[in-house]
């Protein structure tokens, strides 16, 4: 798991006008909370934060008023049209502390010969893991599976120290038979009717 260091500034201005000024300066307003402490309103560097958030469940090392704190993204708001970051909520964590996060499920391997489709019923599963060892993703093999086969959450291999929170019986991957294309209806009958 990657740890990204970000310099942050505490902020005392709030509201839409203040948030717009922060974003115009290529920064992102945010709130850091957790461990029973009062929420701290911060300003984060926009470009560095955007790059960091490309890694799922990234661990952020924040320099807040000379104190280094570890945090994970809890909620990220983006502009629906342009995609830039509008606001971020960060949850404080400690080394050794367990957190519950969503982890992306990836597949590997080839299906059995035939016309089959892979349906990702769940793109992520919920797991509890140590805050500084959050997996970016988990991988499950679909090698040799056929139509009707499925992989449940309990079948997904997890790294050591990670436990499943999602219902173990929840379907994660299902293998479906591909639909055969139906021949075009009508054919000759339509042309005969046109001649009469």
Backbone bond lengths (Angstrom), bond angles and torsions (degrees), N, CA, C in turn:
res aa  C-N    CA-C-N  psi(-1)  N-CA   C-N-CA  omega(-1)  CA-C   N-CA-C  phi
1 X - - - 1.449 - - 1.512 108.95 -
2 X 1.326 114.85 137.17 1.452 118.76 -178.04 1.521 111.40 -88.72
3 X 1.330 114.51 146.58 1.465 120.78 176.77 1.520 106.82 -119.08
4 X 1.329 116.27 125.17 1.461 121.39 -176.60 1.521 109.25 -113.47
5 X 1.341 115.87 128.96 1.466 120.38 179.37 1.521 109.32 -90.48
6 X 1.325 116.05 131.38 1.462 121.42 178.10 1.525 109.36 -130.76
7 X 1.330 115.95 133.53 1.467 120.69 173.51 1.520 106.80 -83.00
8 X 1.314 117.26 129.68 1.460 120.94 -179.95 1.517 109.74 -121.88
9 X 1.318 114.38 158.21 1.458 120.52 175.53 1.521 107.07 -123.37
10 X 1.325 117.21 137.03 1.462 118.93 174.34 1.522 107.34 -74.81
11 X 1.335 116.30 149.31 1.468 119.59 -179.08 1.521 110.17 -126.15
12 X 1.312 113.65 150.05 1.466 120.48 -179.60 1.523 111.04 -117.67
13 X 1.342 116.74 -10.09 1.468 120.70 178.22 1.518 109.39 -92.97
14 X 1.330 115.73 136.81 1.460 120.18 -179.21 1.523 109.47 -130.41
15 X 1.319 116.14 171.19 1.460 120.56 177.81 1.515 111.73 100.08
16 X 1.339 114.89 173.05 1.472 120.75 -175.95 1.518 112.68 -64.52
17 X 1.342 116.70 -41.55 1.465 119.61 -179.34 1.515 111.77 -61.38
18 X 1.321 116.54 -45.04 1.468 120.78 179.43 1.522 110.47 -64.75
19 X 1.336 116.52 -41.49 1.467 120.25 179.96 1.526 110.72 -63.45
20 X 1.329 117.21 -40.25 1.470 120.39 178.34 1.529 110.84 -63.23
21 X 1.326 116.61 -42.55 1.472 119.92 179.02 1.530 110.30 -62.31
22 X 1.314 116.67 -40.67 1.470 120.64 179.22 1.524 109.95 -62.62
23 X 1.341 116.51 -46.11 1.465 119.74 -178.47 1.527 112.09 -67.28
24 X 1.340 117.49 -34.11 1.478 120.36 177.36 1.528 110.44 -63.17
25 X 1.322 117.16 -28.25 1.468 122.04 178.75 1.536 111.13 -86.50
26 X 1.346 116.75 16.54 1.479 122.87 -179.35 1.522 112.48 59.56
27 X 1.330 115.21 37.96 1.460 120.97 176.37 1.518 108.34 -125.08
28 X 1.327 116.34 167.91 1.464 121.81 -176.84 1.527 109.32 -126.40
29 X 1.345 117.30 127.68 1.460 119.14 175.03 1.531 109.73 -73.62
30 X 1.317 116.22 146.41 1.456 119.94 179.90 1.513 111.81 -154.39
31 X 1.331 114.23 170.45 1.461 121.82 176.88 1.521 107.49 -130.03
32 X 1.333 116.13 133.40 1.459 122.14 176.83 1.527 106.33 -111.98
33 X 1.343 116.48 125.81 1.464 119.61 -178.47 1.522 109.89 -144.24
34 X 1.346 114.85 167.99 1.463 120.04 178.01 1.511 111.58 132.53
35 X 1.334 115.38 166.58 1.465 124.30 178.76 1.526 112.44 56.93
36 X 1.323 116.49 29.70 1.453 120.66 175.96 1.517 114.70 73.02
37 X 1.340 117.14 4.87 1.462 120.41 -179.65 1.530 109.65 -83.57
38 X 1.318 115.51 158.87 1.466 120.31 174.75 1.527 108.64 -63.95
39 X 1.342 118.13 139.45 1.473 119.39 176.63 1.529 110.80 -58.93
40 X 1.331 115.90 140.88 1.454 122.02 177.87 1.524 107.56 -111.12
41 X 1.332 116.69 123.63 1.461 121.81 178.32 1.523 107.83 -87.27
42 X 1.333 115.38 126.62 1.461 120.56 -174.00 1.524 110.83 -130.99
43 X 1.323 113.90 166.21 1.456 123.02 171.40 1.520 106.30 -120.03
44 X 1.344 116.04 130.32 1.465 120.78 -177.21 1.527 109.62 -117.11
45 X 1.351 117.45 151.53 1.464 120.10 178.28 1.535 110.03 -67.50
46 X 1.335 116.41 122.50 1.465 121.99 -172.15 1.511 115.27 -59.54
47 X 1.340 117.07 -52.95 1.463 120.12 -175.31 1.527 111.42 -64.74
48 X 1.333 116.86 -45.61 1.465 120.79 -179.42 1.531 111.03 -63.05
49 X 1.339 116.46 -39.93 1.463 120.12 178.62 1.524 110.93 -66.08
50 X 1.331 117.31 -42.42 1.459 121.70 178.52 1.528 110.81 -59.20
51 X 1.327 116.94 -44.32 1.470 120.89 178.00 1.525 110.91 -64.37
52 X 1.331 116.98 -41.84 1.466 120.88 -179.15 1.523 111.17 -63.21
53 X 1.329 117.47 -38.97 1.467 121.16 -176.49 1.519 113.26 -73.09
54 X 1.325 117.50 -6.66 1.471 119.97 174.65 1.527 110.87 -69.38
55 X 1.336 116.22 -22.05 1.459 121.35 177.18 1.530 107.55 -90.79
56 X 1.338 117.96 120.90 1.473 118.72 179.34 1.531 111.23 -60.92
57 X 1.328 116.47 139.90 1.467 122.87 177.39 1.527 113.02 53.36
58 X 1.325 116.62 40.37 1.463 121.05 -179.38 1.532 110.14 -64.59
59 X 1.322 115.88 144.71 1.460 122.00 175.56 1.521 107.47 -97.06
60 X 1.339 116.19 122.46 1.464 121.24 -177.40 1.528 109.66 -103.90
61 X 1.306 116.26 131.40 1.457 122.67 173.93 1.528 106.19 -101.39
62 X 1.337 115.95 108.92 1.458 121.76 -173.40 1.521 110.98 -103.05
63 X 1.321 115.65 132.63 1.462 120.84 173.14 1.525 106.53 -96.57
64 X 1.353 116.31 101.97 1.461 121.54 -178.50 1.518 108.49 -112.03
65 X 1.317 116.28 109.48 1.472 122.14 179.57 1.526 111.96 50.31
66 X 1.335 116.96 44.59 1.455 121.12 176.76 1.519 115.00 83.73
67 X 1.347 117.82 -3.32 1.461 121.73 178.36 1.524 108.94 -108.71
68 X 1.328 116.71 133.83 1.458 120.24 178.19 1.521 109.65 -91.37
69 X 1.327 115.66 125.92 1.467 122.47 178.88 1.524 108.87 -124.95
70 X 1.330 116.23 146.01 1.460 121.24 174.88 1.518 108.45 -99.01
71 X 1.340 116.31 139.53 1.461 120.64 -179.32 1.521 109.88 -149.02
72 X 1.343 115.20 156.16 1.456 121.16 173.52 1.531 107.84 -122.13
73 X 1.342 117.70 149.27 1.462 119.90 178.65 1.530 110.07 -66.51
74 X 1.325 116.36 131.79 1.464 120.83 178.43 1.524 110.77 -108.28
75 X 1.331 117.57 -38.62 1.460 121.56 177.58 1.524 108.27 -148.17
76 X 1.339 115.37 131.83 1.459 120.97 -179.98 1.522 107.68 -124.05
77 X 1.329 116.23 124.31 1.467 120.70 177.34 1.517 108.47 -104.94
78 X 1.345 115.04 129.15 1.462 121.16 178.69 1.517 109.38 -119.25
79 X 1.324 116.07 153.95 1.452 120.19 173.47 1.530 107.33 -66.14
80 X 1.361 118.30 126.98 1.459 119.89 -174.65 1.532 114.41 -64.19
81 X 1.324 118.07 -24.88 1.462 120.06 -178.66 1.517 112.76 -97.76
82 X 1.317 116.84 -47.90 1.464 119.96 -174.23 1.523 113.27 -93.82
83 X 1.343 118.02 -18.49 1.454 121.22 174.68 1.513 116.07 83.33
84 X 1.345 118.54 -2.51 1.465 118.47 -179.74 1.526 110.31 -71.89
85 X 1.331 115.82 158.65 1.466 121.49 -178.27 1.526 109.59 -74.31
86 X 1.338 116.31 129.73 1.461 121.06 177.88 1.533 111.71 -100.97
87 X 1.340 116.34 -36.75 1.468 120.30 -176.12 1.522 108.05 -165.08
88 X 1.321 117.16 151.68 1.460 120.87 177.48 1.527 109.43 -139.17
89 X 1.332 116.06 137.24 1.459 122.99 172.68 1.519 107.23 -104.65
90 X 1.324 116.65 128.65 1.461 121.60 -178.68 1.523 109.54 -119.13
91 X 1.334 115.59 136.86 1.456 122.07 -179.48 1.528 109.33 -103.72
92 X 1.335 115.69 124.27 1.467 120.39 178.10 1.528 110.17 -67.21
93 X 1.330 116.10 138.96 1.465 121.53 176.66 1.525 108.18 -135.50
94 X 1.333 114.84 163.25 1.466 120.56 177.02 1.525 108.54 -124.02
95 X 1.308 116.15 152.77 1.470 119.86 176.46 1.522 108.13 -60.36
96 X 1.329 116.32 133.65 1.457 121.22 -179.40 1.519 113.58 90.17
97 X 1.338 117.41 -15.94 1.462 121.38 -179.71 1.534 109.98 -76.05
98 X 1.336 116.08 142.63 1.466 121.22 177.59 1.524 109.37 -90.81
99 X 1.332 115.75 137.73 1.461 121.68 176.80 1.526 108.93 -131.18
100 X 1.326 116.00 155.54 1.468 121.03 175.82 1.517 108.19 -104.82
101 X 1.341 115.70 125.12 1.469 121.76 -177.12 1.524 110.18 -137.78
102 X 1.338 114.94 163.24 1.460 121.83 173.35 1.528 108.07 -92.93
103 X 1.345 116.52 132.30 1.463 121.38 -179.35 1.527 108.43 -122.20
104 X 1.328 116.12 134.85 1.466 122.22 -179.26 1.526 110.19 -68.14
105 X 1.356 115.90 137.31 1.465 121.90 176.18 1.526 108.49 -100.53
106 X 1.344 116.70 123.30 1.460 122.04 178.04 1.527 108.49 -112.94
107 X 1.345 115.89 155.74 1.464 120.38 179.53 1.526 109.70 -114.93
108 X 1.345 114.37 153.51 1.461 120.57 174.65 1.516 108.22 -142.72
109 X 1.328 116.33 157.32 1.456 121.14 177.77 1.518 112.67 100.02
110 X 1.335 115.51 169.09 1.461 123.08 -178.59 1.521 109.30 -108.29
111 X 1.326 115.28 139.53 1.463 120.56 175.67 1.521 109.80 -68.99
112 X 1.340 116.34 163.84 1.465 121.01 174.15 1.530 107.82 -59.70
113 X 1.355 118.26 155.02 1.469 120.25 179.16 1.538 110.88 -57.94
114 X 1.314 115.99 139.98 1.461 121.53 -178.97 1.512 109.71 137.84
115 X 1.326 115.06 175.97 1.465 119.99 -179.73 1.525 109.39 -94.52
116 X 1.321 115.78 91.56 1.454 120.69 -178.86 1.527 110.25 -122.21
117 X 1.304 115.72 154.06 1.458 122.23 177.00 1.528 109.01 -121.21
118 X 1.324 116.48 143.73 1.457 121.71 176.89 1.528 107.53 -97.86
119 X 1.336 116.78 123.15 1.458 121.00 176.07 1.525 108.48 -108.60
120 X 1.329 115.65 118.99 1.464 120.44 175.19 1.521 107.65 -84.32
121 X 1.319 116.83 98.08 1.463 121.56 179.75 1.520 109.27 -68.65
122 X 1.331 116.31 -43.89 1.461 122.57 175.14 1.530 108.30 -121.38
123 X 1.329 117.13 124.57 1.460 120.18 176.76 1.523 111.40 -82.63
124 X 1.350 116.16 -21.89 1.466 121.07 178.51 1.520 109.23 -135.39
125 X 1.314 115.71 156.83 1.461 120.99 170.79 1.524 108.06 -125.70
126 X 1.310 115.72 153.44 1.453 121.85 -179.11 1.526 108.81 -92.85
127 X 1.344 116.26 128.75 1.457 121.19 -179.36 1.523 109.80 -133.75
128 X 1.335 115.28 157.65 1.463 120.96 171.95 1.519 106.97 -109.19
129 X 1.329 115.47 129.74 1.454 119.79 -176.06 1.526 109.96 -151.93
130 X 1.318 116.02 167.48 1.457 120.81 179.79 1.527 108.70 -70.12
131 X 1.320 117.13 135.55 1.465 123.24 -170.69 1.522 113.77 -56.88
132 X 1.321 117.81 -30.82 1.465 119.17 -178.46 1.526 112.46 -96.39
133 X 1.334 117.44 6.90 1.473 120.96 178.55 1.526 111.15 -132.98
134 X 1.320 116.98 41.53 1.465 120.87 -179.45 1.526 108.54 -75.13
135 X 1.342 117.83 124.50 1.466 119.06 178.21 1.525 110.48 -70.06
136 X 1.343 116.91 143.09 1.458 120.51 177.03 1.522 110.17 -70.57
137 X 1.338 116.70 -33.77 1.460 121.75 179.35 1.526 108.54 -161.34
138 X 1.335 115.58 168.82 1.462 121.56 171.97 1.521 107.08 -124.99
139 X 1.330 117.05 148.93 1.457 121.47 -175.69 1.518 110.04 -120.10
140 X 1.328 115.91 134.84 1.451 121.91 178.77 1.534 108.34 -123.52
141 X 1.333 116.58 142.07 1.456 121.08 -178.65 1.531 110.74 -88.43
142 X 1.341 114.88 133.34 1.474 120.50 174.79 1.525 110.70 -108.64
143 X 1.335 116.52 12.43 1.463 121.85 -176.21 1.522 111.22 -57.39
144 X 1.331 115.92 127.44 1.458 122.04 174.69 1.516 115.56 78.39
145 X 1.323 119.29 0.80 1.463 120.34 -178.96 1.528 110.99 -73.89
146 X 1.320 115.74 151.37 1.467 122.17 -178.99 1.514 109.63 -126.05
147 X 1.345 115.79 174.17 1.468 121.90 179.08 1.523 109.60 -54.12
148 X 1.327 115.48 135.03 1.460 120.83 -179.57 1.517 113.43 95.96
149 X 1.331 117.05 -18.73 1.460 120.26 178.41 1.528 109.32 -76.53
150 X 1.323 116.30 151.74 1.461 120.11 175.71 1.524 109.60 -146.59
151 X 1.314 114.71 158.31 1.460 122.02 176.95 1.520 106.37 -117.56
152 X 1.328 115.79 127.65 1.451 121.31 -179.43 1.528 109.87 -98.98
153 X 1.318 116.01 164.51 1.465 120.45 -178.28 1.526 111.60 -55.44
154 X 1.353 117.03 -37.61 1.470 120.17 -179.23 1.531 112.25 -65.85
155 X 1.361 117.65 -18.39 1.463 122.26 -178.88 1.532 112.90 -87.63
156 X 1.324 117.34 -9.50 1.469 120.81 -177.25 1.531 108.64 -79.03
157 X 1.343 117.64 121.21 1.466 119.46 179.03 1.530 110.90 -68.87
158 X 1.328 115.46 131.30 1.464 121.20 -178.62 1.527 109.83 -113.85
159 X 1.343 116.94 149.12 1.473 119.50 177.13 1.529 110.71 -64.15
160 X 1.328 116.09 159.02 1.473 120.88 176.85 1.521 109.71 -56.62
161 X 1.333 116.01 139.78 1.455 121.00 178.11 1.520 113.64 83.75
162 X 1.331 117.19 1.86 1.469 121.87 179.96 1.511 108.57 -112.29
163 X 1.340 117.00 130.78 1.464 120.66 179.20 1.519 109.81 -120.38
164 X 1.324 115.01 150.71 1.454 122.81 -177.00 1.526 110.67 -77.86
165 X 1.337 116.64 134.30 1.458 122.35 175.06 1.531 109.64 -107.65
166 X 1.333 117.11 -35.80 1.463 122.28 176.60 1.525 109.15 -57.41
167 X 1.340 117.31 148.81 1.464 122.26 176.76 1.530 109.11 -51.77
168 X 1.341 118.53 122.58 1.466 121.14 -176.96 1.532 113.50 -57.57
169 X 1.337 117.03 -28.73 1.471 120.44 -177.96 1.526 112.87 -86.76
170 X 1.327 118.03 -3.00 1.468 120.95 -178.98 1.523 110.06 -65.58
171 X 1.350 116.59 131.94 1.463 121.17 177.22 1.519 108.74 -72.23
172 X 1.327 116.01 131.59 1.463 121.92 178.71 1.525 109.72 -104.95
173 X 1.333 116.09 -45.49 1.469 122.71 179.93 1.524 107.99 -129.59
174 X 1.338 116.72 136.86 1.466 121.72 173.02 1.520 108.20 -127.26
175 X 1.333 115.08 142.48 1.457 119.95 177.18 1.528 107.49 -104.04
176 X 1.328 115.92 125.19 1.460 122.42 -176.67 1.516 109.92 -114.86
177 X 1.343 115.48 150.55 1.460 120.37 173.14 1.524 107.78 -76.55
178 X 1.324 116.69 136.20 1.461 120.08 178.40 1.523 108.90 -69.03
179 X 1.325 117.14 140.44 1.465 121.62 178.94 1.518 108.92 -74.70
180 X 1.364 115.57 131.12 1.462 119.82 175.92 1.525 108.14 -75.96
181 X 1.352 116.29 141.51 1.462 119.25 179.22 1.519 109.69 -72.19
182 X 1.345 116.70 133.10 1.456 120.90 179.35 1.521 109.02 -81.12
183 X 1.373 117.03 142.18 1.469 118.65 178.09 1.532 109.44 -65.16
184 X 1.324 116.04 150.17 1.465 120.47 -178.89 1.516 110.10 -60.53
185 X 1.323 118.31 130.35 1.463 123.36 -178.94 1.524 109.42 -74.20
186 X 1.323 116.57 154.13 1.469 120.28 175.15 1.522 110.11 99.50
187 X 1.266 119.49 -75.51 1.452 125.47 178.94 1.516 112.79 52.95
188 X 1.366 117.00 -118.69 1.456 122.35 -174.17 1.505 112.72 -69.32
189 X 1.345 118.52 -35.73 1.459 121.85 -175.93 1.522 111.93 -55.98
190 X 1.327 117.91 -37.67 1.461 120.75 -177.52 1.509 110.86 -69.06
191 X 1.358 117.35 -40.28 1.452 119.63 -177.82 1.526 111.65 -69.59
192 X 1.347 116.72 -34.38 1.477 118.93 177.99 1.526 110.61 -65.14
193 X 1.367 115.88 -40.66 1.465 120.10 -178.93 1.522 109.70 -64.73
194 X 1.302 118.26 -30.39 1.457 120.87 -177.28 1.519 110.79 -72.64
195 X 1.364 116.22 -31.15 1.469 119.15 -178.15 1.526 111.37 -74.21
196 X 1.336 119.23 -31.10 1.458 121.98 -173.15 1.479 114.09 -71.42
